[in-house]
């Protein structure tokens, strides 16, 4: 039974029917990047942007709060302290590399 399953998976993979990646449900649309000291300070803004069909990424050092928020609202999260320009620059580069563009960014400290 297991052999048949694995053989079928390999056939699908070779035929290009199996990409090996899951679609995690991020929206298509414009890209927004937010920087904040805590999630509570930007949660309303993130929800507003998501309602406008933005893909939202944010940088915040409070990882426990942010992880819960991301799981509930389909965002991208960077667990770094955004007070450093070097950190903000690297996060911007990663967002542009991952999503192809950056249409808007805000620093909400």
C-alpha positions as CSV (number, residue, x, y, z in Angstrom):
1,X,0.0,0.0,0.0
2,X,2.7,2.5,1.0
3,X,4.7,1.6,-2.1
4,X,1.8,2.4,-4.4
5,X,1.3,5.7,-2.7
6,X,5.0,6.7,-3.0
7,X,5.1,5.5,-6.7
8,X,2.0,7.7,-7.4
9,X,3.6,10.7,-5.6
10,X,6.8,10.3,-7.7
11,X,4.8,10.0,-10.9
12,X,2.9,13.2,-10.1
13,X,6.2,14.9,-9.2
14,X,7.9,13.9,-12.4
15,X,4.8,15.0,-14.5
16,X,4.9,18.4,-12.8
17,X,1.5,17.9,-11.1
18,X,3.1,18.2,-7.7
19,X,5.1,21.3,-6.8
20,X,5.9,20.4,-3.2
21,X,4.8,23.9,-2.0
22,X,1.6,24.8,-0.3
23,X,-0.4,27.9,-1.0
24,X,-0.7,29.6,2.4
25,X,-3.4,32.0,1.3
26,X,-1.6,35.3,1.1
27,X,-3.6,37.8,-1.0
28,X,-2.4,39.2,-4.3
29,X,-2.3,43.0,-4.6
30,X,-0.2,45.9,-3.5
31,X,2.5,45.3,-0.9
32,X,2.8,47.2,2.4
33,X,5.6,47.1,5.0
34,X,5.1,48.4,8.5
35,X,7.6,48.9,11.3
36,X,6.5,49.2,14.9
37,X,7.7,48.7,18.5
38,X,4.7,46.5,19.3
39,X,1.8,44.8,17.6
40,X,-0.9,46.7,19.5
41,X,0.3,49.9,17.8
42,X,-0.2,48.6,14.3
43,X,-2.9,45.9,14.4
44,X,-5.7,48.3,13.3
45,X,-3.6,49.6,10.4
46,X,-2.7,46.1,9.3
47,X,-6.4,45.0,9.3
48,X,-7.3,48.2,7.4
49,X,-4.7,47.4,4.7
50,X,-5.7,43.7,4.5
51,X,-9.3,44.8,4.0
52,X,-8.0,46.9,1.0
53,X,-6.4,43.7,-0.4
54,X,-2.8,44.6,0.5
55,X,-0.2,42.0,1.2
56,X,1.2,43.1,4.5
57,X,4.5,42.5,6.1
58,X,5.6,44.0,9.4
59,X,8.6,44.2,11.6
60,X,8.2,44.1,15.4
61,X,10.3,42.7,18.3
62,X,7.4,41.3,20.2
63,X,7.4,37.8,18.8
64,X,4.7,36.0,20.9
65,X,2.0,38.7,20.2
66,X,3.0,39.0,16.6
67,X,3.0,35.3,15.9
68,X,-0.6,35.0,17.1
69,X,-1.6,38.0,15.1
70,X,0.0,36.7,11.9
71,X,-1.6,33.3,12.2
72,X,-5.1,35.0,12.6
73,X,-4.6,37.6,9.8
74,X,-2.4,36.2,7.0
75,X,0.5,38.6,7.2
76,X,4.3,38.2,7.0
77,X,6.2,38.9,10.2
78,X,9.9,39.8,10.8
79,X,10.9,39.4,14.5
80,X,13.5,42.1,14.6
81,X,13.8,45.5,16.4
82,X,13.1,48.0,13.6
83,X,14.9,50.9,15.4
84,X,18.0,50.2,13.3
85,X,18.1,51.4,9.7
86,X,20.2,48.4,8.8
87,X,17.5,46.1,10.0
88,X,14.8,48.0,8.1
89,X,16.9,47.9,5.0
90,X,17.3,44.2,5.1
91,X,13.6,43.6,5.8
92,X,12.8,45.9,2.8
93,X,15.1,43.8,0.6
94,X,13.6,40.5,1.7
95,X,10.0,41.8,1.1
96,X,10.9,43.0,-2.4
97,X,12.7,39.7,-3.1
98,X,9.8,37.6,-1.9
99,X,6.9,39.6,-3.3
100,X,8.5,41.4,-6.2
101,X,7.7,45.0,-5.1
102,X,7.1,47.3,-2.3
103,X,4.3,49.8,-2.8
104,X,4.1,51.4,0.6
105,X,6.0,51.5,3.9
106,X,5.2,53.1,7.2
107,X,7.1,53.5,10.5
108,X,4.7,53.6,13.4
109,X,6.9,54.1,16.5
